[in-house]
Amino acid sequence: MPLARLPYGLLPCAVWALTRAALLLCVFHVFTVPGPDVTVDVSVIYRGWYETLLTGTYPLDDVTWQYPPGAALAILSPALLPFWEYATAFYVLVLLCDALVCGLLLYAGRRPGMRAAGAWVWIVGVPLLGPTVYARYDLMVTAVAVAALLAGVRRPRVLGVLAAFGALLKVWPALVLVGVRRGRPARAAWSAAALTGAGLAVAFGLWMPGAYAFLAFQRDRGTEIESLGALYFHLARHFGWEGRVELHYGSMEFLGPGVEIVSALALGLAALALGWLLVWRLRARTFAAHTPAQAAFTAVLLFTTTSRVISPQYVVWLVGLAAVCLAFRNGGMVRPAVLVLVAAGVTVLEFPVYFAEVVASDAWGVALLSLRNGLLVAASVIAARRLWRETVPGAAAKAAPVAGDQPSRVLR
């Protein structure tokens, strides 16, 4: 049967199955990807946290535990499959979350005003990140954010509940609330998020000691070698900079002269991004069904790009949000979504394939890192421009049309 005549969903499901089989073969070491073993985080670090959590306390003495209290649920989740050893159970659960996202996007693509493009972004984008995407719990968090945005089209309260739950897993899903339409939908989503978040926060605090110790660990982080600010030190090393690269707070970071200044500048850029989002929210008046997805995609792009840490698995957040944007027939964001997909492909090269070159600040490693971060910067600027142009009164008349964009039905 010609591919073009396959029933709806069969071809994407087949491609999903083939690409995910390849990812599983990588994390089970049937195939070996060059570079450091990305599965160590699961088999050693996550497993160690799992053992600590089972004793009834968070990892109070481990500075690498830098996650909100809800992350304990992800780390403990392999207990749901006790007949497998920890790492195997973890990979299977990530696979199930991956399948859930694909299924949600395919189902959404059959609704009026929706399309299958979002599912294809997810199907293609996840394997571009290589085995790292299955060896971290970020895909689980992304599944919650995708479900929140798709449910929020008709049920803003569900969006709020899932956003709060996701925020207690890894903070950033709270940003799915930023683009909810003014009035009753916003009140419903934000009140549901506040009540859910407060209830869960108290519950986690009472559940085990040390639920919020991660706040101090996050405060003490420096500049991770894959971040935007790190490019300065990669270049400075070739001109006599006297700093060094060390494993610090669970990631490879630059330590030495000027690091605190660059870290402060990164925080300043994040503050500017927050300020821009606040101004946008105050001035936005035109909301379409896809606006929450666009706003969430833009917000996460801005905060990821300006962060002191850009770990490879962070890109799966962007892939998931880009997929939701493109699931809407008139959702725009095509160009930043394509840039994110290209960035995903470059990311697997800078980590793990050529990570030794990145650590050593070799020309090839710095070139890959510059390309990946440059793609994220470009995607951030284009997404922010698109969001502003579509939602702020008068902005569309002042801006030139963006290729591939279509006029949208709006809700005021």
N, C-alpha and C positions, 0 to 999 in steps of 0.2 A: 504494500500500500504506500503510495507517495506520502512523504512527510506532511505536505500541505493538506492532505485529506484525513489525517489522524484526528480522532475525536478530541474535543476540547479537553485540555488537561493531560492527555496521554503523553504527548511529546515533552512538555515541561517536566512531567513526573519522571519520564525516562532519563532525561538529562540530569535531573536532580539526583536520581538513584546512582547513575554512573559516577558523577562527580563526588558524591558523598562516599561511595565505596572507595574511591581513590584517597579521600581524606582519612578514612578509617584504616586503610592499608598503611598510610604514613604514620599515624599515631600508634599503631600496633607494630611498627618497625618492620613490616614486610618490605616496604620501600623506604629508603633512607634519603632524606633531604639534606643537602650539605649544610654545614654550620652547626651551632650548638643544638643539643637535644631539647626540643621545646616541651617534651612531655614531662620533664623533671618537675615542673611546677605542680602537676597533678600528683605524680607518684611519690614525691618527697614533701613539697611545701604544703599542698592542700591536704595530703594524708596526715601530716603532722598537726595541722590545725584541727582536722577531724578528730584525732585522738584527744587533743586538748579540750575541744568542745564537748566531747562525750563525758569528760570529767565534771562538767557543770560550770565551766567558766570560759570566758573569751581568752584569747592568747595575750594576757596582760603584759608579758615580758618580751614579746616579739614585735619589734618595731616594723617588721614587714607587714603586719596586720594593719592595713590602712583603709578599711572598708566599714561602711555603716553596719549596724547590728544585724540587719536582715541578710547580709551576706552569709551568715551562719547557716541559713536554710539551704543555700546553694552548696556550701561545703559539706553539709550533712546529708544532702539528697541521695548520695549513693547508698545510704542505709536502706532506701526503698527497694534496692535490688541486692539483698544479702547473699544470694547464691553466686554472685560474681565478686572478684576482688575489686578493691576500691577504684583503681584507674579505669578498669573495663566498665564498671557500672557508671562512672562519670561520663565517659565517652558516649555510652548508649543514651544517657539522659540528654546530653547536648544534641545528639542526633535527633532525638524525639522533639526537642524544642525547635530545631532546624526544620523538621518536617511540619511542625505546627505552623510556623511562620509561612512556609511555602503554601500550605493548605489554606490559611487565612487569606493570603494574597490572591490565590487562584479563585477562591470562593467570592471574594470581593470583586474580582474582575468580571464576574457575570452580572453584577448589578447595573442598573441604568446609570450612565455617566461614568462608568468605571471601565478598566481595560486590563489585559493580562500583562502589560509592560512591567508593572510593579513586580509581579512574580518572577519575570525574567531577570530583572535587576538583582533580585535576591539569589536566584539560582546561579547566576554567573558570578556575582560579586563575592559570595562567601568562599568558594574554592580558590579565588584569586589570592586570598590571604594565606593560603597554604595551611599546614597542619596546626599552626598556632591558634587558629580560630576554634579548634576543637579542644585545645589544651588550656583553655581559660574559661571562666564562667560568664564572660561578657555576652556570649550569644544568648544565654538564658535571660539576661537582663534585657537585651534587645527584643526578645520575643514578647516580654511584658509591654515594652513601649509600643511595638507595632500593634499588638492587640488593643492597647488603650486608644490609639489614634483611629483605628478602624471602627472600634465600638463607639467612639465619641461622635461619629457622624450622626448617629441617631440617639445615643444615650450618653449625654455629657456626664451624668453621675458615675457611670461605669468608667468613663475616662478618668475621672477624679480618683476613684478608688484604686485603679490600676497604676495611675501616676504616683500616688502616695506609696503603694507597695513597692513599685520600682525604685523610687527614691531611697527607700530603706534597704534596697539591695545594692545600689551604687550611685545614688544622688542624682545623676544627670537625667533620668526619666521624668523628674519634676518639670523639666522644660517643655514637656508635651502640653502643659497647661497654658503656656504663654500666648498661644494664638486662638484660644477659644472665643467665639463670638461674644460681643458685649451683651449685657442684659441677662435674661433668665438662664441661657446656657452657661455663661461664665459663673454666675452665682451658684448654679447647681454643681458644676464641675469643681470649683474652688472650695465650696463648703464640704463636698464629699471628700475631697483630698485632705482638707484640714482635719476633719473628724477622723478619717481613717489613719492619717499620719500620726495624729496625737494619740489615738488608741494603740496603734502598733508600737510607737515610740515608748510609751509607758510599759506595754507588755514586754518588749525586749529588755527594758531596763530592769524589770522585776524578774525576768526569766533567768538571767545569769549575770554574775558580776563582770564589770569591765565593758559593758555594751558600748560606751562612748569614749573609750581610751584611744580610739583611732584618731580623734581630733588632734591630739597632741602630736601623734606621729606624722600626720599630714602637714602640720605647721612646720615641722623641722626638715622637710624635703628641700633638696637643692635643684640644680638644673640637670635634667636627664639628657644623655648624649644624643637622643633622637629628636629633641624638641627644636622649635624654631630658634630660640635663643642660643642653643648649643652650637649653631653654625658659626657664631662669632669665635668660640673657643677652638673649634676644629681648624679654622683658618689661623687663629692666633698661635697655635702650636707650631706652625711652620715659620713663625717670626719670633721665636724665643720665649713664648709664654711659659711660665714656670709652674703651671698647675699640673694636675694629673687626673687620670680616670680611675675610679674605684667603685666597687660594689657598695652602695650606700643606700640604706633604707629600702633594700630589695630591688634596686635597679642600678644600672651603670650610670654614674653621675660625674660631672666635672667638679673638682674641688681645687680651690686655690684662689689667687688674686682675681678680683672682679666678679666672681660667681654670685656673690650676694647682690651686687648691683644689677646684674642681668636677671636674676630671679625676681628682684623687685620690679624691674621693667616689665617682666612677663605678667606679674600681678597687676601692674598698672594697665597693661593692654586688656587684661580680662575685665578690669573695672570699667574701661572705656566701652568694651563690648556690652557689658551690663547696662551702662548708661544709654547706649544706642538702642538697646532693646526696650528700655523704659520709655524713651522718647517715641520710639515706633509705636509702642502700645498706646500711648496717650494720643497720638495723632491718627492712628489707623481708624478708619470708619467703614471701609468696604470689606466685608467678609464673605468668602465663598466656602463651600463645604470642605475644600482642600486647604484652606488657610491655616488651620491648626498644624497640619503636616508640614506645610511650607515654613511656618514660624519655628516649629521644633527643629526641623532640618537646619535652618539658618542659625538658630541659637546654639545648637550642639557643634556645628561647624566653627562658629566664632570662638567658643570656649575651648574646643579641642585644639584649634590652631594656636591660640594664645597661651595654652597651658605650659607649665614648667616641665610637664611630662607628656610625651606623645608615644605611648606604648603601641606596638603593632596591632594589638587586639582592639584598640579604640576605634579603628577604622570600620569594624563591623557595626558599630553604632550608626555610623554615617551611611553605610550600605543599607541597613534596615530602614532608616528614615527616608533615604532617597527612594527606596522601593515603594514606600507608602505614597510619597509625592507623585510618582509616576503611575501609581495605580488609578489615579483620577485622570479622566480623559482630558480635562483642561487644567491639569495641575501644574503645568510648567516645570521649572527646575530641571529641564533636560540637560542643559550644558553643565551645571554643577554636579548633576548625578553622573554624567559621563566622566567628568574630572575625578570624582571620587572613585569610580571603577578603575580608572587608570592608576590613581594613587594606590589602590589596593594591590594592583599588579606590581608596582614598584616597591611597595612595602615588603612583600615576601622576598624581594631581592636584598633589601637592606637588612632585613631580619627574617629568617636566620641565615640565608645563603651567604651574604657577604658581610656578616656582622663583625667579623674580625677586622675587616678593612675599615668599617665605621669606627670601631673602638680605637684603632690605630690612627685615625684621621688621614688615611691614605686617600689619594686623589679620587679613586673609583668609589670608595665608600662615601666620601663627602659629596661627590656628584650625585649619587643615588639619593642621599638624604636631602640634598638641595632640591632635586626634582620632586620628590615626594612632598616635601613641605611647601614648595612653590605651587604645586597643584592644589594643596589644601587652602593656601592663601587665595589663589584665584577663584576656587569654588566658593569660598566665604564671601568674597567681594561680589561675585555675580549673584549669589543667592540673596544677599542682603539687598542688592539693587533691585532684584526682581520682586522681593517681598514688599519693599517700600513703594515701588512703582505701582503695584497692583492694589494696594490697600490704603495708601495715604491720598486724600483728595487733592487733585491737581498735579500729582506727581507724574501720572501717565501722560498728561499733555506735554510735560516738559522733557520727557525722556524719549529717546528713539526706540522704536519697536525692537524687541529681542527676538532673534530668529528662533522659530519653532514654538513661540508662545501663541496661545489662542485666547480670545476673549472668554471670560467666565461668567456664569450666572452668579449673581452676588446676593448675599443676605445682609440686610442692613439692620 
